[in-house]
Amino acid sequence: MQIPKINPIQNYVIVGGGTAGWMTAAILAHSLKHLKVNISLIEAPDIPTIGVGEATIPSFVDLLAFLRIPLKDFIKNTDSTFKLAIKFENWRQNNHNYWHPFGKIGNQIDGLDFYQHWLNHYAQQGQFQFTDFSPAVHLAEQNRFYAPRPGEKSNLSASAFALHFNAALVADYLKSYSLNLGVTHISDRVEQVNLSPSGTIKDLTLKQHGNLSGDFYFDCSGQAAVLINKALRVGYQDWQEYLPVDTAIALQSKAHQAPRPYTRAIAQPSGWCWQIPLQSRTGNGYVFSRDFTSPEQASDHLVEQLGEQNCLTEPRQVRFRTGKRNKIWYKNCLSVGLSSGFLEPLESTSIHLIMKAVLNFVQSLPDKNLSEATTNEYNRRMDSEYLNIRDFIIAHYCLSERTDSEFWRCWQHAVIPDSLQQKLALFKNYGRLQHNPDDLFATDSWYAVLTGMGLMPTGQDPLVARSNTNMIEGALKDSYQALHRSAAEKLSHADYLAALLNKQ
Ligand SMILES: Cc1cc2nc3c(=O)[nH]c(=O)nc-3n(C[C@H](O)[C@H](O)[C@H](O)COP(=O)(O)OP(=O)(O)OC[C@H]3O[C@@H](n4cnc5c(N)ncnc54)[C@H](O)[C@@H]3O)c2cc1C
């Protein structure tokens, strides 16, 4: 049997120099450095980047480790702070808050999820919230930070963290990282995309540099979607019927003296506000639906909440369309970042999706004989990522008990996708969750949000009766106290940052 020869891809072309473009360049340059490929990145000097997107999830810290980027150096150069959790304020009801923390919450007992034991205890005693057993929550509540060492066995070792950062500084950082690994940067605008008779991208016509051809193209051109939409005409699935917010007002304000180690997501009459603390400033935004308030009203509302004297920039309007490209990878083009789709920033998932898009591509690396089977499997995996995140975000809204504004009342009769209805139905039964290996959010995340939004199962897992209730009660009390005590011994977030950045 003759095995066909590899026909390797030599030339990769990336269009766009925002977070997506430079993350793509960095991951490709690092992952393919032994293959001696050429990577060029074209960035239009006169088209700005979107300039938002400053909260991440722990996978971003894993990415830095994968790229061999020292955390301290990154934090120093990107105005970063640590993020342990998202605090959801006023989502279930006004004056009710809950946490979605990173890391594990409790441990399995007698082979059963910790949640089941907590639920049984809660049903009997009404004591402790589920997230009272999260190390990250104890640290966040006390404004402290601690990064457990790999393999460490301590009360706080199940905590995990992500970063808040300045998006422009991150693009600069990843740009120098990529240039050091040999990526070519072309400052120019793509004016035309030229297709071959088979419908693949043949080359690009640039305003100043003439024609540039590659074997494979990454569309990181943001909402313009210059390659995947304008040239290849790949359609877009609109998910606005499920998630009606479509606009954000972004605004920077003065830094807090002691930056919080978490993102705040504060529900508002027509949407919600984010608050992302950096070392030198705070990022804020009001995400809303234009069906329920106008951009002018939303701007005024945000400025009023922050106090005019604290604002550092003018309110800036960003519009978006929730949904996903029908095919994220089509022929010799992969769309990454906003060109591939967008889910509102409630769970800070877009940067994760950028990373996943490129890492999954590297895992499915094609040669010049592009295989449809590879592309189809890649698209299936990315679709599944998007759908799971979409359902998770909808759960934050559709379970709300708020009826104090038209926006919140509309959720009482909202369209819920079948996939989420099935997840909720299963959970309502015995507090069980679907197991989906592609789901970014682990069971603890679902438990935290469903419980935080007040959804309680109608029955309990019968297996919980195998365990000794007194023993569980004692274990819960001990665990809560140990977590609280251990967190109280750690440095404040501000002191941890100062110690890290001043260290030689
Ligand atoms: C309101 C809001 C809040 C967000 N918050 C978060 C968050 O907290 N966490 C998170 O993970 N994500 C967040 N995101 C998403 C995040 O901002 C984006 O995923 C990320 O910034 C990637 O953007 P991008 O690089 O795809 O596009 P852009 O930043 O828009 O970059 C597009 C690039 O393409 C270039 N370009 C465009 N047309 C051409 C052309 N013809 N020729 C050459 N170059 C061209 C531009 O010059 C630019 O460099 C948020 C998004 C929004 C809208």
The ligand as an SDF file (V2000), in Angstrom:
LIG
                    3D

 53 58  0  0  0  0  0  0  0  0999 V2000
  -18.8990   44.8750   24.6000 C   0  0  0  0  0  0  0  0  0  0  0  0
  -17.9080   43.7660   24.5120 C   0  0  0  0  0  0  0  0  0  0  0  0
  -17.2470   43.3350   25.6650 C   0  0  0  0  0  0  0  0  0  0  0  0
  -16.3610   42.2660   25.6010 C   0  0  0  0  0  0  0  0  0  0  0  0
  -15.7770   41.7810   26.7370 N   0  0  0  0  0  0  0  0  0  0  0  0
  -15.0550   40.6340   26.6870 C   0  0  0  0  0  0  0  0  0  0  0  0
  -14.4860   40.0680   27.8500 C   0  0  0  0  0  0  0  0  0  0  0  0
  -14.5890   40.6080   28.9600 O   0  0  0  0  0  0  0  0  0  0  0  0
  -13.7940   38.9140   27.7240 N   0  0  0  0  0  0  0  0  0  0  0  0
  -13.6260   38.2850   26.5210 C   0  0  0  0  0  0  0  0  0  0  0  0
  -13.0480   37.1960   26.4760 O   0  0  0  0  0  0  0  0  0  0  0  0
  -14.0910   38.8520   25.3950 N   0  0  0  0  0  0  0  0  0  0  0  0
  -14.7910   39.9890   25.4380 C   0  0  0  0  0  0  0  0  0  0  0  0
  -15.2600   40.5520   24.2910 N   0  0  0  0  0  0  0  0  0  0  0  0
  -14.8600   39.9940   23.0050 C   0  0  0  0  0  0  0  0  0  0  0  0
  -13.4680   40.5180   22.6230 C   0  0  0  0  0  0  0  0  0  0  0  0
  -13.4710   41.9170   22.6290 O   0  0  0  0  0  0  0  0  0  0  0  0
  -13.0860   40.0140   21.2460 C   0  0  0  0  0  0  0  0  0  0  0  0
  -13.2800   38.6430   21.1610 O   0  0  0  0  0  0  0  0  0  0  0  0
  -11.6210   40.2800   20.9830 C   0  0  0  0  0  0  0  0  0  0  0  0
  -11.3030   41.6120   21.2190 O   0  0  0  0  0  0  0  0  0  0  0  0
  -11.2590   39.9020   19.5720 C   0  0  0  0  0  0  0  0  0  0  0  0
  -11.5790   40.8960   18.6560 O   0  0  0  0  0  0  0  0  0  0  0  0
  -11.0220   40.7210   17.1810 P   0  0  0  0  0  0  0  0  0  0  0  0
   -9.5370   40.6740   17.2280 O   0  0  0  0  0  0  0  0  0  0  0  0
  -11.7400   39.5930   16.5490 O   0  0  0  0  0  0  0  0  0  0  0  0
  -11.5250   42.0450   16.4520 O   0  0  0  0  0  0  0  0  0  0  0  0
  -10.9840   43.5530   16.5030 P   0  0  0  0  0  0  0  0  0  0  0  0
  -10.4270   43.9210   17.8090 O   0  0  0  0  0  0  0  0  0  0  0  0
  -12.0900   44.3900   15.9610 O   0  0  0  0  0  0  0  0  0  0  0  0
   -9.7840   43.5760   15.4580 O   0  0  0  0  0  0  0  0  0  0  0  0
  -10.0120   43.5640   14.0630 C   0  0  0  0  0  0  0  0  0  0  0  0
   -8.6930   43.7990   13.3400 C   0  0  0  0  0  0  0  0  0  0  0  0
   -8.9060   43.6000   11.9640 O   0  0  0  0  0  0  0  0  0  0  0  0
   -8.2950   44.6520   11.2440 C   0  0  0  0  0  0  0  0  0  0  0  0
   -8.9970   44.8040    9.9560 N   0  0  0  0  0  0  0  0  0  0  0  0
  -10.3200   44.9900    9.7530 C   0  0  0  0  0  0  0  0  0  0  0  0
  -10.5550   45.1100    8.4120 N   0  0  0  0  0  0  0  0  0  0  0  0
   -9.3590   44.9660    7.7890 C   0  0  0  0  0  0  0  0  0  0  0  0
   -8.9250   45.0000    6.4350 C   0  0  0  0  0  0  0  0  0  0  0  0
   -9.7720   45.2130    5.4110 N   0  0  0  0  0  0  0  0  0  0  0  0
   -7.6110   44.8260    6.1720 N   0  0  0  0  0  0  0  0  0  0  0  0
   -6.7180   44.6140    7.1680 C   0  0  0  0  0  0  0  0  0  0  0  0
   -7.0600   44.5830    8.4670 N   0  0  0  0  0  0  0  0  0  0  0  0
   -8.3650   44.7520    8.7800 C   0  0  0  0  0  0  0  0  0  0  0  0
   -8.4020   45.8670   12.1460 C   0  0  0  0  0  0  0  0  0  0  0  0
   -7.4210   46.8290   11.8300 O   0  0  0  0  0  0  0  0  0  0  0  0
   -8.1260   45.2060   13.5040 C   0  0  0  0  0  0  0  0  0  0  0  0
   -6.7170   45.1130   13.7030 O   0  0  0  0  0  0  0  0  0  0  0  0
  -16.1150   41.6510   24.3410 C   0  0  0  0  0  0  0  0  0  0  0  0
  -16.7280   42.1360   23.1930 C   0  0  0  0  0  0  0  0  0  0  0  0
  -17.6250   43.1670   23.2670 C   0  0  0  0  0  0  0  0  0  0  0  0
  -18.2970   43.6390   22.0080 C   0  0  0  0  0  0  0  0  0  0  0  0
  1  2  1  0
  2  3  1  0
  2 52  2  0
  3  4  2  0
  4  5  1  0
  4 50  1  0
  5  6  2  0
  6  7  1  0
  6 13  1  0
  7  8  2  0
  7  9  1  0
  9 10  1  0
 10 11  2  0
 10 12  1  0
 12 13  2  0
 13 14  1  0
 14 15  1  0
 14 50  1  0
 15 16  1  0
 16 17  1  0
 16 18  1  0
 18 19  1  0
 18 20  1  0
 20 21  1  0
 20 22  1  0
 22 23  1  0
 23 24  1  0
 24 25  2  0
 24 26  1  0
 24 27  1  0
 27 28  1  0
 28 29  2  0
 28 30  1  0
 28 31  1  0
 31 32  1  0
 32 33  1  0
 33 34  1  0
 33 48  1  0
 34 35  1  0
 35 36  1  0
 35 46  1  0
 36 37  1  0
 36 45  1  0
 37 38  2  0
 38 39  1  0
 39 40  1  0
 39 45  2  0
 40 41  1  0
 40 42  2  0
 42 43  1  0
 43 44  2  0
 44 45  1  0
 46 47  1  0
 46 48  1  0
 48 49  1  0
 50 51  2  0
 51 52  1  0
 52 53  1  0
M  END
$$$$
